[in-house]
Amino acid sequence: MNDPELSNINFAELKTLFCEQASALLRGGVDLLLIETSQDILEVKAAILGLEEACEQTGIVVPIQAQVTLDTTGRMLLGTDISGVLAILEALPIDVIGLNCSTGPT
């Protein structure tokens, strides 16, 4: 089975990049790993799994927070609605789910 494509990178490659970044952050002493202002649920999933792998590899475990960006209709840029986002994120190993707006405070 082929990995889904995310622009010019596949899921496995993206997960590996997030793992590398998180490993360095963990070794540097961060208190929390934050995935922020995300507009693609597949990218969020790759990030979470990469962060989880980094925690396993380093033996350093910190909370993981994932924040997605929604427009005024309650959807991510690529169309995933908030109920789909919640169903996906609740099944993943994270500690905090957050929201950002992409259209400003109104």
N, C-alpha and C positions, 0 to 999 in steps of 0.2 A: 504494500500500500504506500502510495506517495504522500509525503507531508503536504498539508495545505500551503499555498503560497501566500506570503504577505509582502506585496510589492515585489522587490527583487531578492527576497530572502525567504527560505522556507521555515516552517515552525521549529524544527530541530535546531537549525542554525541560530535562530533568534533566542531560543531557550538557552543555548550554550553561551551566547553573548551576555544574557542577563545573569547567568550563573557566574561568569568570570567577573563581572562588575560587582555583584553581591559578595563574592568571596573576598575581594579587596576591601570592600566596605566593612565586612565582618571582622577581618583581620585588623582593620583600622580602629575598631572599637565602637561602631554605631550601636545605638540603643533600639532602633526600629528600622525596618526596611519598608519604604513607602513607594508604592506605584501610584503615580499621580497624573491627573489630567489625561486619562486614557480615552481614546475614541473608538477603539476596535477591541471587542471582547476576546477575539482570538489572540491578539497581542497581550492582553491582560493575562490570559491563561498561560501563555508562554513565559511571561515574566514571573508569575507565581510559581510555576513548576521549576523555573531556573533558580529562583530564590530558595525554594525548598531544597533543591539539590546542593546549592552552596552551603546551606546550614548543615546538611548531612556530611558533605566533604570536609568542612572546617571543624565540625563538632561544636560550633557556636550557634546557639539558637536564640533568636530575638523575635519579637512579634512582627508580623507582616500585615501591612495595611494596604488595601487596594481601593483607589478612588477612580471612578469613571466620570466622564463628562457627558452631560445630557443637554439637549436643546429644549426649547419651550414645549415640545410635544412629548417629552419624556423618553426620547430615543437617543441612542448614541449616533455618531456621525454616519456609521455604516448601517444603521437601521435597527439595531437590537433595542427592544423596549426594556423598561426598568424591571418588569416581571421576569423577563428572560435573563437579564443581568443578575438579578438576585438568585434565581435558580442555579445559574452557573457558579456564581461566587460562593454560595452556601455549601456547595459540594467540594470546594477546594480548601486546602490547608491554610486559611488566613484567620487573623484575629479580629480585624476591623474592616468594615465596608464603609466607604465614604462616597460622597457625591461632590462634583464641581459643576458649575453651570458654564456653558460656553457662550451665553448671550448676555451676560451681565446680571446685575442684581434684580432687574425687573423680571 
